[in-house]
Amino acid sequence: FDRSKHMASVILNMAGYVRAPSTADKKEVDINERIDGAIEIAILASYSNDIHLDKNFSSLPPILAKPEEIQQVFLNLLTNAVQAMEGKGKLTISTQSENGNVMVKISDTGPGIPQKYLSKIYDPFFTTKEQGKGTGLGLNIVHQLVVKYEGHIDVSSSLEKGTTFTIMFPAHH
């Protein structure tokens, strides 16, 4: 049963993967709201009370995007963070507005990503998870969506200390 569920999620991911980008349905999106939605799903999915959430939100201008795609970005990043920490640790999420951009930082206290993998993490089908656990599409989809909305994503990681993703989107004025 688990396998068929896994296959279904791979197929759903792939379906989203090939859909042509359309500019229709773009709206003003409140990033804080989308992150909150993603936190709820990611932390619920981890069944853990040992994740300490440190939220540091600033009031932000909206960005122009499809709300569900922005939520997908944060859901994928938060799910990875929660999985990396194996259900215990500190998840720090901060947002701020800076020079016409909206900036989000997501940090976990997981094991970190080995330096040799850092350049590959956005490649399709690259995963450090054990066989059958990851599709290797999560960060690839994140990267595609960030680029689609003219954003940037950076990662820094130190072994045994954790990983920080910094995402920037142009604010909509």
C-alpha angles and dihedrals in degrees: 000000000000090000093054090048089051091049091049091054092048091051092047090050091049091049090055089043097062099040110116114247111255125189092210117105094033112148139168105282127202103217094199090057092050092049090051090053091050093047091055093053097040096048094041089053091055095059088212134132092186096081113101111208118207110188121187109174125174122197107268139195112243124260124220111245146103104290095218092053092052090049088050090056092055095039091056093047094046094045089052091049093050091047092047090055090048091227100310132081142057125306113195120192123179133172131193141165115239133172095334093317135104112226127198126186122194117186130179132187093225127129093283129234117281111248092240090062099045094089092049102047094099094048114114112259094009110133136161091198119107119269113293094014103087134033094204089231101097099085092033089059090045090053093047093050094046090051091044089061093044092254134137131228126199130181132200123181138176121194114253090006105069145245134283125200118196116197125187128190128180110254117240112239 
